[in-house]
Amino acid sequence: MMTGKRITAVWPGRAYPLGAHWDGEGVNFALFSEHAEQVELCVFDGNGRHELQRIALRDRTDHVWHCYLPEARPGLAYGYRVHGPYKPEDGHRFNAHKLLVDPYAKDLIGQLRWGDALYGYTVGSKREDLSFDRRDSASLMPKCRVLEPAFTWEDDRHPLVPWQDMVIYEMHVRGFTMMHPDVPAQLRGTYAALGCAPVVAYLKRLGVTSVELLPVHSYVNDHRLAEKGLQNYWGYNTLGYFAPEVRYSASGKVGEFKTMVKTLHSVGIEVILDVVYNHTCEGNQLGPTLSFRGVDNSSYYIVNAENRRGYDDFTGCGNTVNLEHPRALQLVMDSLRYWVEEMHVDGFRFDLASALARESGKVENPGGFFDAIRQDPTLNRVKLIAEPWDLGHGGYQVGNFPHGWAEWNDRYRDGVRSYWKGDDGTIGEFAQRLTGSQDLYGWSGKRPSASINFVTAHDGFTLHDLVSYNDKHNDANGEDNRDGSSHNLSWNCGVEGATENPDILALRERQKRNLLATLLLSQGVPMLLAGDQRGNTQLGNNNAYCQDNILGWLDWTSTAEREALETFVQRLIVLRKAHPSFRRCNFFEGKPREGDTVKDLCWFKPDGTEMMPQDWNDGHARCLGKLTSGHGIAERGPRGETLRDDDFLLLLNAHHDEIPFTLPPAGPGGWVLLLDTAMQDRSSAENGASVASPRRWAQPSYPLQGRSFVLLRCADVHV
């Protein structure tokens, strides 16, 4: 670490690797800028508060400016000033008065403080961004810090959970532990908290295989929220693609994140990152100059072809990263590899992934970015999940991403919500989603695991709020309830919000069980929103992106209802893991396998007869049965063994009233009842609400209660 001593030796250095790289003897600095005229490396004191020295990078190779400082050490604080034309009309926004974050910075110190000096133009000028501001922004900026990469990983290994075996748990690093009673107060809300023993034990006990973390890349609290006293809580406002967000670190050290990953891996839990490569925190042409804009605006962003002063905004955030430029593409690829190779993460969920596929403004599938990943020996082996849309024309691409990618399936979310809400004409859509969305993924040769099934996610209602509110209640966000979606497919069960009516409360709990049972027993990969297993609420706020407070944090207070629901989820996950019938690798065919006489999938009406094509068009039908054969599993086990399972019958009733459901014939042992969401056993959370001890069902029909989900198993186990 530098202590105020001037650097006297400056060597030419190398153009690769980009960023600041400690080689054990000194530090190499390399910064890409195609259109810059001069680049200065600014060295700061250990706290990043005082600029000590500016070093001109005199060597340039393939548009990369570089130098080597043999006297520099890890811990050195730095930034860049980049000289060049300030011509917004030509797409250039260089302003050397603005200190810039290295796009490859692996560690940052300090927080951005908002002030007019952050802008490349004079705020308030009639000429807007065509004006030029000469104030120094250094005092307002976080500083980069040279990282010591050494870390003892020991025998850490990627869990490599097969896609079909995954149960994803989407969570916010900070919000998950801020109110956790078993986490030491000084650790709450941090990577260390997520890796501490009580939390890890809880996740393991719950049964999830993979945690999906909302953005942990360093991000900025945008100016608009700061003025309102709010925070950019979710973190979809990226400043740097390599440095983990320091606000989530109890120690302020990058190694804390690595320790968290290592600890979760030790119990077989994967770590998946929600990443935001589609845009940055610099916003539109009137945004601040913090990094990419000042390093090389026209290379890193998609500038508008007709008006290069502005951007093509496919993200709704003011700008779009230009992955058609080879250096911008390199930046993203280098970042992804870094998080896999150096931070040991297991995969990524790509925010607004359609924006990454755009070439010449159009969504190309696959585009250059997807081709680059497909051939990359590191990245083509990790979990890749797309949010398959953006906000531009043609951006909705559900079902169209390349092989090797899974997708957030909003058709699943909407289909399941609509069915259990009781909407007309939903059984056909619901059946498709329940069986893996073959209509979306089968046509291209993909498997059910291409569908990431979810009923709720960070963006929208929690599960509790989904069954408690008809309308959004986002007043706390300070936007007069205009933000957030109004299309929620929610149902309050008769009263908006909180109530003490026992009948409504009981119905809400049943609806939660219906939705959770559907999610965890559907084909595809289930994703739970953290807290849904405990009935967490945001009081009807369906856009809590700015609520870094008890509204956005998980409430760990115990109640009988919460404990029962949690046990219910645990037992559903155990059931899913125990039976390959619920996590098939291949789609159902609706016909017998070769050499067999039993269909792998049959659909039944309440009278016990099979569904006919015309029955799917009955707009009033809300009750159906689904029979799957344990003989109909085409795939083999990990050692080539033939897979056999029990036969399972799902009975689903979204009507208000009870319906007697005639059961199809079973073997000599008859049917065994495993689950009925209409059953309530709040007396013992240990037993789990609605999950009864298996018992034989000898009657020819089943009294299927209104708003209920029933699971029966054939008592004759296939050998």
Buried (B, 14 or more C-beta within 10 A) or exposed (E): EBEEEEBEEBEEBBBEEBBBBBEEEBBBBBBBBBBBEBBBBBBBBBEBEEBBBEBBBEBBEEBBBBBBBBBBBBBBBBBBBBBBEBBBEBBBBBBBBBBBBBBBBBBBBBEBEBBBBBBBBBBEEEEBBBBBBEBBBBBBBBBBBBBBBEBEEEEBEBBEBEBBBBBBBBBBBBBBBBBBEEBEEEBBBBBBBBBBEBBBEBBBEBBBBBBBBBBBBBBBBBBBBBEEEBBBBBBBBBBBBBBBBBBBBBBEBBBBBBBBBBBBBBEEBBBBBBBBBBBBBBBEBEBBBBBBBBBBBBBBBBBBEEEBBBBBBBBEBBBBBBBBBEBBBBBBBBBBBBBBEBBBBBBBBBBBBBBBBBEEBEBEEBBBBBEBBBEBEEBEBBBBBBBBBBBBEBBBBBBBBBEBBBBBBBBBBBBBBBBBBBBEBBBBBBBBBBBBBBBBBBEEEBBBBBBBBBBBBBBBBBBBBBBBBBBBBBEBBBBEBEBBEEEBBBBBBEBEBEBEEEEBBBBBBBBBBBBBBBBBBBBBBBBBBBBBBBBBBBBBBBBBBBBBBEBBBBBBEEEEBBBBBBBBBBBBBEBBBEBBBBBBBBBBEEEBBEEEEBBBBBBBBBEBEEBEEEBBEBEEBBBBBBBBBBBBBBEEEEEEEEBBBBBBBBBBBBBEEEBEBBBBEBEEEBBBBBBBBBBBBBEEBEBBBBBBEEEEBEEEBBEBBBBBBBBBBBBBEBE
